[in-house]
Amino acid sequence: MVTINRFLKVLAVIISSFLALGAFATPPAGVLDDTHAAIRAVMAVQGQVTPDLMRQPEILGTAVGVDAAGTPVLTVYVDRDSANAGEVIRGLPRQVSGVGVQVHLTDKFRAMAGPPPGHGHGGGGVSHTAKQTPPIQLGTSGGWSKDLANGYCCGGTLGSLVAIGSTQYILSNYHVFESDIVNGGNNTTAQTGDPIIQPGLIDVNCSVSGAQSVATLVKKSSLPGSNVDCSIGKVVSGQVRTDGSILEIGTISYSTVSAAINQAVKKSGRTTGLSRSAVSGLNATVSVTYDNECAGGTAFTKTFTGQIVIANSGSKFLNSGDSGSLMVEDVVTNPRAVGLLFAGSSTSAIANPIGQVLSFLGATMVGN
């Protein structure tokens, strides 16, 4: 574990490298994206201190956020369940090179497959867990057809529709479609060609006979090697709406948009249905632990960089089972995609920037 003294020495080195941010104390109203001067200044400090911070097990991540006055600051996520949380917080400086440092206490970030019971209906009474009459809308329960092991079944959300060339695919997460990498508790592993079903096993009493095949898995093995948690299934003809309509959102735009702090966003997912929130952090570095199969052991812990953080108080925006949901801007007509949701805690949700996901897949969004 890195000592506080070592961390302070790092800070002392970089203090002389940056001008104080007095000029940025009152950033203009409006968009605070990663082109804004104050955001860029915080990112520079973040890049210097994050490697040492992340060596401390009590620190779960960092991001560029804003304080109560709307001023860009460095947000440090501290494990509230850690016995040493208080000591770590006391050791953090209040400012680095004129950049404010704010602590965000949270539980550990986890991949959001699930689910907890008693969820799955949107605010308009639309079921996100029921078996649909094809062609289905997305933002619905789904997953790998063999996702059961160790006495449990798992699943997530069939998030959106993408295209590679002229072929359409359902987009979700690696850990929803293909994270079973050991024979373990079910004597099988995820393979290209396996059925992707709707609803997921978690909503049909773990019996695949209660679901329908809507796509076939195309393994992309995005993890642990890349910086995105994504996977796709090739659409079975006639089983999915070709316009990519998402439950309670409708059709989306074919174009995408970058995240910005305070940007209003929404998503349609298996567990919390249609939910709304706002982006609270940019350029996040976070660590997420992944299982090797449903209810299995730890396969690896992945540190992601450049991620989007969204306010998730009480897990109302994103909860277990919502993994794979597409996050879009909160507008009524043809919203643009912002990110692919995959992980979070009871206070913060995490999304891959959609541009990174599409670049990894060589895909485009299906939309208007």
VEXNU-223879 format. One record per residue (C-alpha): residue number from 1; y, x, z. Coordinates in steps of 0.25 Angstrom, whole numbers. Example, Ala and Ser with C-alpha at 12.3 -4.5 7.8 and 13.67 -1.06 7.14 Angstrom:
R;nr;v;u;w
R;1;-18;49;31
R;2;-4;55;29
***
This chain:
R;nr;v;u;w
R;1;0;0;0
R;2;14;5;-4
R;3;22;8;9
R;4;36;2;11
R;5;42;16;11
R;6;37;19;-3
R;7;42;6;-8
R;8;56;9;-2
R;9;56;23;-9
R;10;53;16;-22
R;11;65;7;-20
R;12;74;18;-16
R;13;71;25;-29
R;14;74;13;-38
R;15;87;9;-30
R;16;94;20;-37
R;17;89;15;-50
R;18;95;2;-51
R;19;109;-4;-50
R;20;111;-15;-39
R;21;111;-29;-44
R;22;124;-34;-40
R;23;128;-38;-54
R;24;115;-47;-54
R;25;118;-53;-40
R;26;121;-66;-47
R;27;113;-68;-60
R;28;118;-78;-69
R;29;112;-92;-69
R;30;101;-95;-79
R;31;89;-87;-84
R;32;84;-75;-76
R;33;74;-69;-85
R;34;70;-55;-86
R;35;81;-52;-95
R;36;92;-54;-84
R;37;98;-41;-79
R;38;96;-45;-64
R;39;81;-48;-67
R;40;79;-35;-75
R;41;85;-27;-63
R;42;75;-34;-53
R;43;64;-31;-63
R;44;68;-16;-63
R;45;67;-15;-48
R;46;54;-23;-48
R;47;48;-14;-57
R;48;51;-2;-48
R;49;46;-8;-35
R;50;34;-17;-39
R;51;23;-7;-41
R;52;25;-2;-26
R;53;27;-16;-21
R;54;14;-21;-27
R;55;6;-10;-20
R;56;8;-17;-7
R;57;-3;-28;-6
R;58;7;-37;1
R;59;16;-38;-11
R;60;11;-48;-22
R;61;21;-45;-33
R;62;36;-44;-37
R;63;45;-52;-46
R;64;59;-53;-51
R;65;64;-66;-43
R;66;78;-71;-38
R;67;83;-73;-24
R;68;89;-86;-18
R;69;102;-83;-25
R;70;96;-81;-39
R;71;97;-66;-39
R;72;86;-58;-45
R;73;77;-51;-35
R;74;64;-44;-34
R;75;54;-53;-28
R;76;42;-47;-20
R;77;30;-56;-17
R;78;24;-53;-4
R;79;10;-58;1
R;80;13;-68;12
R;81;-1;-67;17
R;82;0;-52;19
R;83;-1;-47;33
R;84;10;-36;29
R;85;19;-46;22
R;86;30;-45;32
R;87;30;-29;32
R;88;30;-29;17
R;89;42;-38;16
R;90;50;-31;27
R;91;48;-18;18
R;92;54;-24;6
R;93;69;-21;3
R;94;78;-32;1
R;95;84;-25;-12
R;96;80;-15;-22
R;97;91;-9;-30
R;98;100;-21;-28
R;99;88;-31;-31
R;100;84;-40;-21
R;101;70;-41;-16
R;102;64;-54;-11
R;103;51;-56;-5
R;104;42;-68;-9
R;105;31;-71;0
R;106;19;-77;-6
R;107;3;-78;-6
R;108;-4;-70;-16
R;109;-3;-72;-31
R;110;-16;-78;-37
R;111;-22;-82;-50
R;112;-20;-98;-50
R;113;-34;-103;-54
R;114;-39;-113;-45
R;115;-36;-124;-40
R;116;-32;-130;-27
R;117;-37;-145;-26
R;118;-28;-157;-28
R;119;-20;-152;-39
R;120;-19;-154;-54
R;121;-9;-165;-57
R;122;4;-163;-63
R;123;17;-170;-58
R;124;16;-181;-68
R;125;2;-185;-64
R;126;-5;-177;-75
R;127;-18;-171;-72
R;128;-20;-156;-75
R;129;-34;-156;-71
R;130;-40;-168;-78
R;131;-49;-167;-90
R;132;-40;-170;-102
R;133;-44;-177;-115
R;134;-42;-166;-126
R;135;-34;-161;-132
R;136;-29;-157;-118
R;137;-16;-153;-113
R;138;-14;-139;-106
R;139;-9;-137;-92
R;140;-22;-142;-87
R;141;-35;-138;-79
R;142;-44;-129;-86
R;143;-51;-115;-87
R;144;-64;-108;-90
R;145;-76;-117;-91
R;146;-85;-108;-82
R;147;-74;-105;-71
R;148;-83;-107;-59
R;149;-89;-98;-49
R;150;-92;-95;-35
R;151;-92;-110;-31
R;152;-79;-113;-38
R;153;-73;-116;-51
R;154;-59;-112;-56
R;155;-49;-115;-67
R;156;-34;-116;-70
R;157;-25;-121;-81
R;158;-26;-122;-96
R;159;-11;-118;-98
R;160;-6;-119;-112
R;161;-9;-117;-127
R;162;-7;-104;-134
R;163;-10;-100;-148
R;164;-16;-87;-154
R;165;-14;-88;-169
R;166;-18;-102;-172
R;167;-28;-103;-161
R;168;-24;-111;-148
R;169;-28;-107;-134
R;170;-27;-112;-120
R;171;-19;-102;-111
R;172;-23;-100;-97
R;173;-25;-88;-87
R;174;-36;-77;-88
R;175;-40;-82;-74
R;176;-42;-96;-78
R;177;-50;-93;-91
R;178;-57;-80;-90
R;179;-56;-73;-76
R;180;-71;-75;-73
R;181;-75;-60;-76
R;182;-88;-59;-67
R;183;-101;-67;-68
R;184;-100;-69;-53
R;185;-101;-83;-48
R;186;-103;-90;-61
R;187;-111;-80;-69
R;188;-101;-80;-81
R;189;-88;-74;-85
R;190;-77;-80;-94
R;191;-80;-77;-109
R;192;-72;-80;-122
R;193;-77;-94;-127
R;194;-79;-100;-114
R;195;-74;-114;-113
R;196;-60;-117;-107
R;197;-61;-131;-100
R;198;-51;-142;-96
R;199;-51;-145;-85
R;200;-55;-133;-77
R;201;-68;-132;-69
R;202;-59;-134;-56
R;203;-56;-148;-61
R;204;-70;-153;-65
R;205;-78;-150;-53
R;206;-82;-136;-58
R;207;-90;-143;-69
R;208;-87;-139;-84
R;209;-93;-152;-89
R;210;-80;-159;-83
R;211;-71;-151;-92
R;212;-69;-149;-107
R;213;-68;-136;-115
R;214;-54;-135;-121
R;215;-54;-120;-125
R;216;-63;-107;-126
R;217;-59;-95;-118
R;218;-54;-83;-125
R;219;-54;-71;-116
R;220;-42;-63;-116
R;221;-44;-55;-103
R;222;-30;-55;-99
R;223;-33;-50;-85
R;224;-33;-40;-79
R;225;-28;-31;-90
R;226;-15;-39;-95
R;227;-3;-45;-88
R;228;-6;-59;-90
R;229;-17;-69;-85
R;230;-20;-77;-97
R;231;-32;-83;-105
R;232;-34;-92;-117
R;233;-45;-102;-122
R;234;-46;-106;-137
R;235;-43;-121;-138
R;236;-55;-129;-142
R;237;-50;-138;-154
R;238;-45;-152;-149
R;239;-46;-149;-134
R;240;-31;-144;-132
R;241;-18;-150;-137
R;242;-14;-141;-148
R;243;1;-142;-144
R;244;-2;-135;-131
R;245;3;-147;-122
R;246;3;-144;-107
R;247;1;-156;-97
R;248;14;-161;-92
R;249;22;-150;-100
R;250;18;-154;-114
R;251;20;-145;-126
R;252;27;-131;-124
R;253;35;-122;-133
R;254;28;-111;-141
R;255;39;-102;-136
R;256;39;-95;-123
R;257;50;-91;-113
R;258;51;-80;-103
R;259;52;-83;-88
R;260;65;-83;-80
R;261;68;-84;-65
R;262;71;-98;-61
R;263;65;-103;-75
R;264;60;-117;-73
R;265;45;-118;-77
R;266;33;-127;-77
R;267;18;-127;-79
R;268;6;-137;-80
R;269;-6;-132;-73
R;270;-20;-137;-68
R;271;-16;-138;-53
R;272;-1;-141;-51
R;273;1;-148;-64
R;274;15;-148;-70
R;275;23;-139;-60
R;276;37;-133;-61
R;277;44;-121;-55
R;278;53;-109;-58
R;279;51;-95;-61
R;280;54;-86;-49
R;281;50;-72;-53
R;282;49;-63;-65
R;283;42;-50;-69
R;284;33;-52;-57
R;285;22;-42;-53
R;286;11;-49;-46
R;287;-4;-47;-42
R;288;-14;-58;-44
R;289;-29;-57;-40
R;290;-40;-63;-50
R;291;-54;-67;-47
R;292;-66;-63;-56
R;293;-71;-78;-57
R;294;-69;-91;-51
R;295;-68;-89;-35
R;296;-73;-75;-38
R;297;-69;-61;-33
R;298;-57;-53;-36
R;299;-57;-48;-51
R;300;-44;-40;-51
R;301;-29;-41;-46
R;302;-19;-41;-57
R;303;-4;-37;-56
R;304;4;-44;-66
R;305;18;-40;-70
R;306;30;-47;-77
R;307;25;-61;-72
R;308;33;-74;-69
R;309;34;-80;-55
R;310;36;-95;-53
R;311;39;-102;-40
R;312;27;-108;-34
R;313;30;-114;-21
R;314;17;-120;-15
R;315;10;-118;-28
R;316;16;-130;-34
R;317;19;-123;-47
R;318;6;-116;-49
R;319;-7;-117;-41
R;320;-22;-113;-42
R;321;-27;-119;-55
R;322;-14;-118;-62
R;323;-17;-104;-68
R;324;-15;-104;-83
R;325;-3;-114;-83
R;326;8;-111;-93
R;327;22;-110;-87
R;328;33;-116;-96
R;329;48;-118;-94
R;330;51;-131;-87
R;331;57;-138;-99
R;332;53;-152;-104
R;333;50;-149;-119
R;334;41;-138;-124
R;335;43;-128;-113
R;336;41;-113;-116
R;337;30;-105;-109
R;338;34;-96;-98
R;339;22;-90;-92
R;340;7;-92;-89
R;341;4;-95;-74
R;342;-7;-88;-68
R;343;-5;-84;-53
R;344;3;-87;-41
R;345;4;-90;-26
R;346;9;-101;-18
R;347;24;-97;-20
R;348;24;-91;-34
R;349;17;-93;-48
R;350;15;-82;-58
R;351;15;-83;-73
R;352;12;-73;-84
R;353;24;-73;-94
R;354;19;-81;-106
R;355;24;-71;-116
R;356;14;-60;-109
R;357;3;-70;-110
R;358;5;-74;-125
R;359;7;-59;-128
R;360;-6;-56;-122
R;361;-14;-67;-129
R;362;-6;-66;-142
R;363;-3;-80;-141
R;364;8;-90;-142
R;365;11;-103;-135
R;366;7;-116;-142
R;367;19;-125;-142
R;368;31;-131;-149
***
